[in-house]
């Protein structure tokens, strides 16, 4: 019988997937995950933790501006601070306070995160919008150095939703991620996490920036919050990322498509899901998370 990983590859996930501890994993991540678990963490590290496509780039830039105390773009690409992708040596070169981002589950993080007094900002988004965003990215994304010239996903939209629900869409299974992050406050009672929702940032970005700044113990003026919110609008951020930043760690895509700054709206899923697909999603969501789909 085929494994979930094999089925996903047959249906159009063009990455080498393997089963690891009962979960689908990208093969080249196995060593990286082992390394990530023992990375040295600093007392003043700030971790930005997200499920992919939840607004990681957006929030990362906001956090950088809060720490800088002004609406000035960080010079480096956020991928240079990607916890599970960079080596220990690469992360060591970053100046404190480091703003590291990660898609890992709490149990995959270095254990010291919970004892060092670091700050953790956890961002969530309507998972149906994440699926759409992820599908758009993976079905367009062809790495510049990929000789086969194939996108990361070449299957159907319907299969994509199914594989998402089964935890086969890289880099992390959605429900395991959501369950662990939901339960972490109970598991680490003395640890305060700043929970942020993409939808709230869309509704009132200034308010959410202020909340993050207060959590980090770095309050700023109202004008600075406003300036940060403006500098981090979708179009401004897209321009900064494509034109102003050092591109060293920017993934290069063949047609120049950027899945990182696409539509930037809430509710795009309604343009993609059929009623049947949406009902199936809600059903699995309820079974897995034991709650009615909240969006
Ligand atoms: P869409 O594909 O729905 O447009 P991540 O950074 O975690 O990969 O998330 C990418 C998603 O966040 C994309 O969603 C992208 O357009 C959206 N995004 C990026 N910057 C944004 C901003 N400043 N405001 C709103 N959405 C933004």
Boltz pocket constraint, residues with backbone or C-beta under 6 A from the ligand:
constraints:
  - pocket:
      binder: B
      contacts: [[A, 50], [A, 51], [A, 52], [A, 53], [A, 54], [A, 55], [A, 56], [A, 57], [A, 58], [A, 129], [A, 132], [A, 133], [A, 134], [A, 136], [A, 232], [A, 233], [A, 234], [A, 235], [A, 237], [A, 259], [A, 260], [A, 261], [A, 262], [A, 263], [A, 264], [A, 265], [A, 268]]
      max_distance: 6.0
